[in-house]
Amino acid sequence: MLVDSIYADNGATTSIFWWNTMDLWEFLLLTISILILFASVTTVLFILRGWVLVILSWWKDDKIKPAINTIRYAFFGLVVMVATIFLFPILARLLGLDVQKYAEPKAIFSKIEEIWKKIFWISNSNVNSIDNFQEDDFINSL
């Protein structure tokens, strides 16, 4: 049995991806951004794993080779990923594809930043920066 629910609108969306509606281009941008974010985190973890293996190998040649290879392949993957992010839009424009909506590096990085903020519940309105500093607030806090 399906029951309709009514929610108060306080400006927050209740969708699974925090967006009300999503067209194909937004879905592609979201998918690309999540894959790049996942690949970046995985690369950092593999680099850290390689360094832990280097430290635990006590600089013995038979144990240090796999550790160095792990770090080498992680950096190679990072270079391929960054090259893909920046070269794909150029190649797509040469082929006549319209990729401005979902494959531009600026759009990808802004979407990654948006996803990152939503994962860690970071809000722009709660950020205390030096620009928002009030001298009276500082004096009153003493």
C-alpha positions, -999 to +999 in steps of 0.1 A: +000+000+000+014+033-010+008+063+013+015+098+002+037+118+026+038+155+031+071+171+042+077+207+051+099+224+027+128+240+045+150+244+014+166+210+018+161+183-007+151+147+003+164+128-027+190+101-025+216+122-042+205+155-026+190+168-059+153+169-068+156+161-105+185+150-126+188+150-163+212+129-183+240+154-184+238+160-146+238+122-141+269+118-163+287+146-144+278+130-111+290+096-123+323+110-136+328+130-105+322+100-082+345+078-102+373+104-101+368+109-064+369+072-058+400+068-080+418+097-062+411+082-027+421+048-039+454+062-053+462+079-021+455+047-002+478+027-025+506+052-021+503+050+017+502+012+015+534+012-006+552+034+019+541+012+048+555-018+028+587+001+022+590+009+059+582-027+070+606-042+044+637-030+063+652-021+029+657-057+018+657-060-019+633-089-022+607-072-001+612-036-013+605-043-050+568-050-046+565-019-024+582+004-049+561-011-077+529-004-057+539+033-054+550+034-090+517+020-103+497+043-081+515+074-094+511+061-130+474+057-124+472+092-110+490+107-140+466+088-164+436+100-144+447+136-145+456+134-182+422+119-189+404+147-171+422+174-190+426+158-224+392+142-229+374+176-233+400+187-259+396+154-279+358+155-276+357+191-290+379+180-319+354+153-326+325+178-325+309+165-293+293+189-268+309+179-235+308+213-218+280+202-195+296+171-180+332+167-189+349+201-184+375+199-156+360+230-139+325+213-138+340+180-126+360+196-098+331+218-086+309+187-085+335+168-065+337+197-041+299+197-038+299+159-031+328+162-006+309+189+013+277+168+014+296+137+026+312+156+055+282+180+061+302+211+054+280+242+050+292+274+035+271+295+058+288+282+090+323+288+079+341+314+101+366+331+080+388+362+085+364+381+062+335+376+086+356+385+117+340+412+138+361+430+163+332+435+187+325+398+188+361+391+198+360+417+225+327+404+238+340+369+239+368+379+264 
